[in-house]
C-alpha cells in the first residue's frame, strides 16, 4: 500500500482484504487489520467514510481515479479513517463530533456551567440574523442606518462561512458576497439564497449527528460482545487454573493425561481469543506474551510440570482480568480485598 499521511482509500483496504491482511466486520461497518502494512497496525479500527475530493485527486488520470475509487461526477471518494482502538473510536463518534456540532457543556462548579455553542446552533443563529435583514430590506425604506446594520450583520457571517470545506457554507458565502457587492434590489434575493444554503448545512449536521450516534452505539455493542467472549475465556481459564492449584495445595500430583488435557484446553482458549478478538484495547491484551504463553502449556504438561502449567494460567489471567474487571480497581474492590486480609 502506498505510504501517505492521509487516510487510506477503501479500495486499498479491499486489496489487503483480498490478500488476507485485513478482514471486514460488516455488521459493525469496520475493517480489522490482520497483518501490519505501512501505517496500518493490527488492533486498529478502520472505518470507511465518504469525503469530498481534493484538487490533486481531481487532476488524476482516469485510470488512477478508477483504481482509487474516485467519483469525479459526485466529487467524492471512499476513504478509511484509522482509530488506534475501539474506545477512542467511540469517543470520537459518540462524544467529540457530537459536542462540536451541537454544544459542549462543562461544569466549573456546582453553580457554574460553561456552554460552548456548536455548529448547528451557529447555523440557526446565522439564518435568523439574515432572515431578519431580508425582512427589513423588503419592508423598510433603505437608509444609511439600514445599510450599516446590513454590513455589520453580514460581513462577520461571511468571514465564518468563507473557506469552509463542506458543500453548503462556501456557496452561502458566495451569495453573501454578491449581496454585499451587488445592486440594492438584489440584496433580499441573495440573502434568501444564502439562508437556504445555511439551512441545508443545518439539516446535514443533524444527519451527521444521527449517523454518529448510531455508529457509536453499534461499536458499543461490539465492545460488549468482545468483552463477553474474553469473559468466557477468563472464567474457563480460571477454573482450569483453580483445579491445578487445588491439587498442588493438597500435595498431590495430577495424572499426566489429565494435565495434558488441561494444557491443551488452555491452548484452545488462546486460539479462540486470537480468532475472535481483533481490536484494541482488547487485542493488545490477547497479544501480550503472558497470554500468548498459553500455547506453551503443552510443553510443560509433556514434562509433567504442574507448577509450570499453573503459572502460565495465572499470568494469563492477570492480563485478561483488566478487561473483565476493569483497567482501574474500584474502591469497593480494594475494600473487599482488605477485608480478606483482615481475616488472615
C-alpha positions in Angstrom: 0.0 0.0 0.0 1.3 3.5 -0.8 2.7 5.5 2.1 0.6 8.6 2.9 -0.3 10.7 5.9 -3.8 10.8 4.5 -6.5 8.3 5.4 -6.0 5.3 3.0 -8.5 4.7 0.3 -11.1 2.0 0.8 -10.0 0.3 -2.4 -6.5 -0.1 -0.9 -8.0 -1.8 2.2 -10.0 -4.1 0.0 -6.8 -5.1 -1.7 -5.4 -6.0 1.7 -8.6 -8.0 2.4 -8.1 -10.0 -0.8 -4.5 -10.7 0.3 -5.7 -11.9 3.7 -4.2 -9.0 5.5 -7.5 -7.3 6.5 -10.9 -8.5 7.4 -14.3 -6.8 7.0 -16.6 -6.9 10.1 -19.7 -5.9 8.0 -22.2 -5.9 10.9 -20.2 -3.2 12.6 -19.1 -1.3 9.4 -15.4 -1.7 10.2 -12.3 -3.5 9.0 -9.8 -5.2 11.1 -6.0 -5.3 10.3 -4.8 -8.9 10.4 -1.2 -8.2 9.1 0.5 -4.9 9.6 1.0 -2.8 6.4 2.7 0.6 6.3 0.8 2.7 8.9 -1.8 0.1 9.5 -1.3 -2.0 12.6 -3.2 -5.0 14.0 -5.7 -3.9 16.6 -6.6 -0.7 14.7 -10.2 0.2 13.9 -10.6 1.0 10.2 -13.9 2.9 9.5 -15.0 3.6 5.9 -16.4 7.0 5.2 -17.1 9.4 2.2 -15.2 12.6 1.7 -15.0 15.3 -0.9 -12.2 15.2 -3.5 -9.2 17.5 -3.2 -7.6 19.4 -6.0 -4.9 16.7 -6.7 -7.4 13.9 -6.9 -9.5 15.8 -9.5 -6.4 16.1 -11.7 -5.5 12.4 -11.6 -5.7 10.4 -14.9 -8.9 8.3 -15.4 -7.1 5.0 -14.8 -5.7 6.2 -11.4 -9.1 7.6 -10.4 -10.7 4.3 -11.1 -8.1 2.4 -9.1 -8.6 4.6 -6.1 -12.4 4.6 -6.4 -12.7 8.3 -7.1 -16.1 9.5 -8.3 -15.5 12.7 -10.2 -19.1 13.3 -11.0 -20.2 13.2 -7.4 -16.9 14.8 -6.2 -16.4 12.1 -3.6 -14.3 9.1 -2.7 -14.4 6.4 0.0 -11.5 6.5 2.5 -10.9 4.7 5.7 -10.4 6.5 9.0 -7.9 4.9 11.3 -8.6 4.7 15.1 -6.0 3.2 17.4 -8.7 1.4 19.4 -12.4 0.9 19.8 -12.8 3.1 22.8 -11.1 6.0 21.0 -13.4 5.5 18.0 -16.5 5.6 20.2 -15.3 8.7 22.0 -14.7 10.4 18.6 -18.1 9.5 17.0 -20.2 9.5 20.1 -18.8 12.4 22.0 -16.3 14.8 20.3 -18.1 15.2 17.0 -21.5 15.5 18.7 -20.2 18.2 21.0 -18.6 20.1 18.2 -21.8 20.1 16.2 -24.3 20.6 19.0 -22.8 22.2 22.1 -20.1 21.5 24.7 -21.2 21.8 28.4 -18.6 21.9 31.2 -19.4 22.2 34.8 -17.0 24.6 36.5 -18.5 24.0 39.9 -22.0 23.3 41.4 -23.3 26.8 40.5 -21.4 27.5 37.2 -21.7 25.7 33.8 -19.9 26.8 30.7 -21.8 26.2 27.4 -20.0 26.5 24.1 -22.4 26.5 21.1 -21.7 24.1 18.3 -22.0 24.5 14.6 -25.8 23.6 14.4 -26.6 26.4 16.8 -24.3 28.7 14.8 -26.1 27.9 11.6 -29.5 28.6 13.2 -28.3 31.9 14.6 -26.9 32.9 11.2 -30.1 32.0 9.4 -32.1 34.1 11.9 -29.9 37.2 11.5 -30.0 37.0 7.7 -33.8 36.4 7.7 -34.3 39.5 9.8 -32.2 41.6 7.5 -34.1 40.2 4.5 -37.4 41.2 6.0 -36.1 44.7 6.8 -34.9 45.2 3.2 -38.3 44.1 1.9 -40.4 46.2 4.3 -38.3 49.2 5.4 -37.0 52.2 3.4 -33.3 51.7 2.6 -31.5 54.2 4.8 -27.8 54.7 5.7 -28.6 53.1 9.1 -30.1 50.0 7.4 -27.0 49.7 5.2 -24.8 49.9 8.2 -26.8 47.3 10.0 -26.6 45.2 6.9 -22.8 45.4 6.7 -22.4 44.8 10.5 -24.6 41.7 10.3 -23.5 40.1 7.1 -19.7 40.6 7.0 -18.9 38.6 10.2 -21.1 35.7 8.9 -19.4 35.8 5.5 -16.0 35.5 7.2 -17.2 32.5 9.2 -18.6 30.7 6.1 -15.8 31.5 3.6 -13.3 28.8 3.0 -15.3 26.1 4.8 -14.9 22.5 3.5 -18.5 21.3 3.5 -20.8 21.6 0.5 -23.1 24.4 1.6 -21.2 27.1 3.6 -18.9 28.2 0.7 -22.0 28.6 -1.5 -23.7 30.6 1.2 -20.6 32.8 1.5 -20.7 33.4 -2.3 -24.3 34.6 -2.1 -23.4 36.9 0.8 -20.6 38.4 -1.2 -22.9 39.0 -4.1 -25.4 40.7 -1.7 -22.6 43.0 -0.4 -21.3 43.8 -3.8 -24.4 43.7 -5.9 -27.3 46.1 -6.5 -29.6 47.1 -3.7 -32.7 45.4 -5.3 -30.8 42.1 -5.4 -29.9 42.0 -1.7 -33.1 40.3 -0.4 -32.9 37.5 -3.0 -29.2 36.9 -2.4 -29.7 36.9 1.4 -32.6 34.4 1.0 -30.3 32.1 -1.2 -27.6 32.3 1.5 -30.1 31.4 4.2 -31.2 28.4 2.1 -27.7 27.0 1.9 -27.1 27.7 5.6 -30.2 25.7 6.5 -29.1 22.9 4.1 -25.9 22.7 6.2 -28.0 22.6 9.4 -30.0 19.6 8.1 -26.7 18.0 7.0 -25.4 18.5 10.5 -28.5 16.7 12.0 -27.9 13.8 9.7 -24.2 13.6 10.7 -25.2 13.6 14.4 -27.7 10.8 13.8 -25.2 8.7 11.9 -22.5 9.3 14.6 -24.8 8.2 17.4 -25.9 5.1 15.5 -22.3 4.1 14.8 -21.1 4.8 18.3 -24.0 2.6 19.7 -23.0 -0.1 17.2 -19.4 0.0 18.4 -20.5 -0.2 22.0 -22.3 -3.4 21.1 -19.1 -4.7 19.5 -17.2 -3.8 22.8 -19.8 -5.7 24.8 -19.7 -8.7 22.6 -15.9 -8.8 22.7 -15.9 -8.4 26.5 -18.3 -11.3 26.8 -16.0 -13.6 24.7 -13.0 -12.6 26.8 -15.1 -13.0 29.9 -16.0 -16.6 28.9 -12.3 -17.4 28.2 -11.3 -15.8 31.5 -13.8 -17.9 33.5 -12.8 -21.1 31.9 -9.1 -20.4 32.3 -9.7 -19.6 36.0 -11.5 -22.9 36.6 -8.6 -24.8 34.9 -6.0 -23.0 37.0 -8.1 -23.4 40.1 -8.1 -27.2 39.6 -4.4 -27.3 39.3 -4.0 -25.1 42.4 -6.2 -27.3 44.5 -4.2 -30.4 43.5 -0.9 -28.7 44.4 -2.3 -27.4 47.7 -3.3 -30.9 48.6 0.2 -32.1 47.9 -0.9 -34.4 45.1 0.3 -34.7 41.5 -2.3 -34.8 38.7 -2.5 -37.6 36.3 -0.2 -36.9 33.3 -3.1 -37.5 30.9 -5.4 -35.0 32.7 -2.6 -32.4 32.9 -2.1 -32.7 29.1 -5.9 -32.3 28.5 -5.9 -29.2 30.7 -2.8 -27.7 28.9 -4.5 -28.5 25.5 -7.6 -26.6 26.6 -5.5 -23.6 27.6 -4.0 -23.6 24.1 -7.5 -23.8 22.7 -8.6 -20.8 24.7 -5.7 -18.8 23.1 -6.8 -20.0 19.6 -10.3 -18.9 20.4 -9.3 -15.4 21.5 -7.0 -14.9 18.6 -9.8 -15.7 16.2 -12.4 -13.6 17.9 -10.6 -10.5 19.2 -9.4 -8.0 16.6 -9.5 -4.6 18.0 -7.6 -2.7 20.7 -7.6 -2.3 23.7 -8.7 -6.0 23.8 -6.3 -7.1 21.1 -3.3 -5.7 23.0 -4.2 -7.9 26.0 -4.6 -11.0 23.9 -1.2 -10.4 22.2 0.6 -9.9 25.5 3.3 -12.5 26.0 1.7 -13.7 29.2 -1.5 -14.7 27.3 0.4 -15.9 24.2 2.3 -18.3 26.5 -0.8 -20.3 26.8 0.4 -22.0 23.7 3.4 -23.3 25.7 1.3 -25.1 28.3 1.6 -28.3 26.4 5.4 -28.2 26.6 5.2 -28.1 30.4 2.4 -30.7 30.6 4.5 -33.1 28.5 7.2 -32.9 31.2 4.7 -33.4 34.0 5.4 -29.8 35.2 2.1 -29.0 37.0 3.6 -25.8 38.5 4.7 -24.5 35.1 1.2 -25.1 33.6 -0.4 -23.4 36.6 1.9 -20.4 36.4 1.1 -19.9 32.7 -2.6 -19.9 33.6 -2.2 -17.4 36.4 -0.1 -15.0 34.3 -2.6 -15.1 31.5 -5.5 -14.5 34.0 -3.7 -11.4 35.3 -3.5 -9.9 31.9 -7.1 -10.7 30.9 -8.7 -9.5 34.2 -8.0 -5.9 33.2 -10.7 -6.3 30.6 -13.0 -8.5 32.7 -12.8 -6.5 35.9 -11.8 -3.1 34.5 -8.5 -1.3 34.0 -8.7 0.6 37.2 -9.6 -1.1 40.5 -12.7 0.3 42.1 -12.7 1.4 45.8 -15.2 -1.4 46.6 -12.8 -4.0 45.2 -9.9 -2.6 47.3 -12.1 -2.6 50.5 -13.2 -6.2 49.8 -9.6 -7.4 49.4 -8.7 -5.6 52.6 -11.4 -7.5 54.5 -9.9 -10.7 53.2 -6.5 -9.6 54.5 -8.0 -8.7 57.9 -9.4 -12.2 58.2 -5.9 -13.6 57.7 
